Amino acid sequence: MWNQTLCLSVNPQFGISGEEQIRMFHAAGFDGYFLPWDEGVDLSSCVALGKELGMILQSIHAPFTKAADMWGDDEQKGRIALDELLACLADCVRFGAPIMVVHAFIGFEDHNPTAIGIERFGKLVKAAEDAGVKLAFENTEGEEYLAALLDAFKDSPNVGFCWDTGHEMCYNHSQDLLALYGDRLIATHINDNLGIRDPQGRITFIDDLHLLPFDGIADWDGIAARLDRCGYRGIMTFELNTLSKPGRHENDKYAQMPVQQYIAECYVRACRVAARRKL
């Protein structure tokens, strides 16, 4: 798309190395990529290849399995969780990633942000300010935690919002989060979804499908209009999965496709979404 920048997430589900994925992204037409971060995994060869191909490193995605520990009373667990995020931030600086995507929380039972959590995240925000890296807090389960963080650090130029379109449908009961935080939007994770399956509205991780756009029930004209309304002119980044959640089969068809064909289809769908924008 000549007037929009399109990126795709490097994803271990694709079954090939990050370097192979980046080559295929480039060949398919994507302008950039983002990388997941894990302790001990060296991202340097992926970043070097991206530079060689002229690809944009849109962001590095922080690990999120310890996100609840950031808010808890256990000081040791909280310290470990914070140290992990600080290590990821250091790699953002090392590799020149302008944005670090951070999950505000993980879990479905707790809905009470804590003062100690804000304090710990405050240390991360201060480090990001010093490093010149932006933190994009993502909507996941527990939007109370997202609200608490975006409110607590509303005056920081280094704190913004990462909007996951599928999470909004399956974790946030399709609440219009761009109406709340569109003025803070600095990153997107665009994907389709089928909403909440449980008839009582119970939220569960098995509904987080990350389908290709137009394979679920998302209103793509509405999504494009909302992005336009909040004035977002940044990179449109897609986060898509090839593997189905336990007991589900919606993604099975992707896993059966040759990966190069799947990535080419990702680009086709990304263009179809982008074409709905009124830029």
C-alpha positions in Angstrom: 0.0 0.0 0.0 1.7 3.1 -1.2 0.3 5.4 1.5 0.5 3.1 4.5 3.2 1.1 6.2 2.3 -2.6 6.9 4.2 -4.9 9.4 3.7 -8.5 10.5 4.8 -10.2 13.7 7.6 -12.7 13.7 5.9 -15.8 15.2 7.4 -19.1 16.4 4.1 -20.7 15.4 5.1 -20.3 11.7 7.6 -23.2 12.2 10.6 -21.5 10.6 13.4 -19.2 11.9 12.9 -15.6 12.4 15.3 -14.8 9.7 13.4 -17.0 7.2 10.2 -15.2 8.2 11.6 -11.7 7.7 12.8 -12.7 4.2 9.3 -14.0 3.4 7.7 -10.8 4.9 9.9 -8.7 2.6 9.1 -10.9 -0.4 5.4 -10.7 0.3 5.4 -6.9 0.4 5.5 -6.1 4.1 7.5 -3.0 5.1 8.5 -4.2 8.6 8.2 -6.7 11.4 8.1 -6.9 15.2 10.0 -9.4 17.3 9.0 -11.3 20.4 11.5 -11.2 23.3 12.6 -14.1 25.5 15.4 -14.3 27.9 18.5 -15.7 26.4 17.3 -15.5 22.8 19.7 -13.4 20.6 17.8 -11.2 18.2 20.8 -9.7 16.5 20.7 -11.8 13.3 17.1 -11.0 12.8 17.7 -7.3 13.3 20.8 -7.4 11.0 18.8 -9.1 8.2 16.0 -6.6 8.6 18.4 -3.8 8.2 20.0 -5.4 5.1 16.5 -5.7 3.5 15.5 -2.2 4.5 12.8 -3.5 6.8 11.4 -1.5 9.7 11.8 -3.0 13.3 8.5 -1.7 14.5 8.7 -3.0 18.1 9.9 -5.7 20.5 7.2 -7.5 22.4 8.0 -8.0 26.1 7.2 -11.3 27.7 4.0 -11.4 29.7 3.8 -14.6 31.7 4.9 -12.6 34.9 2.7 -9.6 34.3 0.5 -10.3 37.3 3.6 -10.5 39.5 4.2 -6.8 38.8 1.0 -6.0 40.8 1.4 -8.6 43.6 2.6 -8.4 47.2 5.5 -10.9 46.7 8.5 -8.6 46.5 10.8 -11.3 45.0 8.4 -12.2 42.3 7.8 -8.5 41.6 11.5 -7.9 41.3 12.0 -10.8 38.9 9.1 -9.6 36.7 10.5 -6.0 36.6 14.0 -7.2 35.9 12.7 -9.2 33.0 11.0 -6.1 31.5 14.1 -4.0 32.1 16.2 -6.6 30.2 13.8 -6.5 27.3 14.0 -2.7 27.4 17.8 -2.9 27.2 17.5 -5.0 24.0 15.1 -2.4 22.6 17.9 0.1 23.1 20.6 -2.3 21.7 18.7 -3.0 18.5 17.1 0.4 18.0 13.5 -0.7 18.5 11.5 2.5 19.1 8.6 0.8 20.9 8.4 -1.9 23.6 4.9 -3.6 23.8 3.9 -4.5 27.3 0.9 -6.5 28.6 -0.6 -4.6 31.5 -1.8 -7.9 33.2 -2.4 -11.6 32.8 -5.3 -13.4 34.4 -9.0 -13.5 34.6 -9.9 -13.4 38.3 -8.2 -10.3 39.8 -9.5 -6.8 39.0 -7.7 -4.6 41.5 -4.7 -2.6 40.5 -2.3 -2.0 43.3 -0.1 0.9 44.4 2.9 -1.4 44.4 2.2 -2.3 40.8 2.1 1.3 39.8 5.4 1.8 41.7 7.1 -1.1 39.8 5.8 0.0 36.5 7.0 3.5 37.4 10.5 2.3 37.5 10.1 0.8 34.0 8.6 4.0 32.7 11.5 6.0 34.1 14.0 3.7 32.5 12.2 4.0 29.2 12.2 7.8 29.4 15.9 7.7 30.1 16.5 5.3 27.2 14.2 7.1 24.7 12.0 4.1 24.1 8.2 4.3 24.1 6.2 1.8 26.1 2.9 0.7 24.5 0.6 -0.9 27.0 -1.7 -3.4 25.3 -5.3 -4.2 26.0 -5.6 -7.8 27.3 -7.7 -9.3 30.0 -8.1 -7.1 33.0 -8.6 -3.7 31.4 -8.7 -2.1 34.8 -4.9 -2.5 34.9 -4.5 -0.9 31.5 -6.7 2.0 32.7 -4.6 2.4 35.8 -1.3 2.5 33.9 -2.5 4.9 31.3 -3.9 7.2 34.0 -0.9 7.0 36.3 1.6 7.8 33.4 -0.6 10.1 31.4 2.0 12.9 31.5 4.8 10.7 30.2 5.6 11.2 26.5 7.1 7.7 26.5 3.8 5.9 27.5 1.1 5.0 25.0 -1.4 2.4 23.9 -1.1 -0.7 21.8 -4.6 -1.6 20.4 -5.2 -5.3 19.8 -8.4 -5.6 17.7 -9.0 -9.2 18.6 -8.4 -8.8 22.3 -11.0 -6.0 22.3 -13.6 -8.5 21.1 -12.7 -11.5 23.3 -11.2 -9.9 26.4 -12.8 -6.5 26.6 -16.4 -7.4 25.6 -16.0 -5.3 22.4 -15.8 -2.1 24.4 -14.6 0.7 22.1 -11.1 1.2 23.5 -10.1 3.6 20.8 -12.8 5.9 22.1 -11.0 5.8 25.5 -7.4 5.8 24.5 -7.2 6.6 20.7 -5.3 9.8 21.5 -2.6 7.7 23.1 -2.4 5.1 20.3 1.2 4.3 19.2 1.0 0.7 18.0 -1.5 -1.8 16.7 -1.9 -5.6 16.8 -4.5 -6.2 14.1 -6.3 -9.5 13.9 -9.8 -11.0 13.6 -11.8 -12.9 16.2 -15.1 -14.6 16.9 -15.8 -12.8 20.2 -16.6 -14.5 23.5 -18.0 -18.0 23.1 -19.3 -18.6 26.6 -23.0 -17.7 26.7 -22.6 -16.2 30.2 -19.8 -13.9 28.9 -17.0 -15.7 30.8 -13.6 -14.6 29.4 -11.0 -17.3 28.6 -7.8 -17.5 26.7 -9.1 -20.0 24.2 -11.2 -17.3 22.5 -8.0 -15.3 21.6 -7.7 -16.7 18.1 -5.6 -14.1 16.1 -7.4 -15.0 12.8 -6.6 -13.5 9.5 -8.7 -10.3 8.9 -12.1 -11.2 7.3 -12.1 -14.8 8.7 -13.9 -13.7 11.9 -16.7 -11.3 12.8 -14.8 -8.0 13.2 -16.3 -4.9 11.6 -13.4 -3.9 9.4 -15.1 -0.8 8.0 -15.7 0.2 11.5 -12.2 -0.5 12.6 -10.8 1.5 9.7 -13.2 4.4 10.6 -12.2 4.3 14.2 -8.5 4.5 13.3 -9.2 7.4 11.1 -11.2 9.1 13.7 -8.5 9.0 16.3 -6.0 10.3 13.7 -3.7 7.3 13.8 -1.1 7.6 10.9 1.4 5.2 12.3 2.5 1.7 11.2 -0.3 -0.8 10.8 1.0 -4.0 12.5 -0.7 -7.4 12.2 -0.3 -10.1 14.8 -1.6 -13.4 13.4 -1.5 -17.1 14.5 -1.4 -20.3 12.6 -2.2 -22.6 15.5 -5.6 -23.2 17.0 -6.2 -22.9 20.8 -6.9 -26.1 22.7 -10.1 -27.7 21.7 -10.6 -25.3 18.8 -9.9 -25.7 15.1 -10.4 -22.2 13.5 -6.7 -21.8 12.8 -6.1 -25.3 11.5 -6.4 -24.3 7.9 -3.5 -21.9 8.3 -1.2 -24.6 9.7 -2.0 -26.8 6.7 -0.9 -24.1 4.2 2.8 -23.8 3.1 4.2 -21.0 5.3 5.1 -18.8 2.3 1.6 -19.1 0.9 0.2 -18.2 4.4 2.4 -15.1 4.7 1.4 -14.0 1.2 -2.2 -14.3 2.3 -1.4 -12.2 5.4 -0.3 -9.5 3.1 -3.4 -9.7 1.0 -5.6 -9.4 4.1 -3.5 -6.5 5.5 -3.9 -4.6 2.2 -7.7 -5.2 2.3 -7.8 -3.7 5.8 -5.5 -0.8 4.9 -7.6 0.0 1.8 -10.6 0.8 4.1 -8.7 3.7 5.6 -9.5 7.2 4.3 -6.0 8.6 4.4 
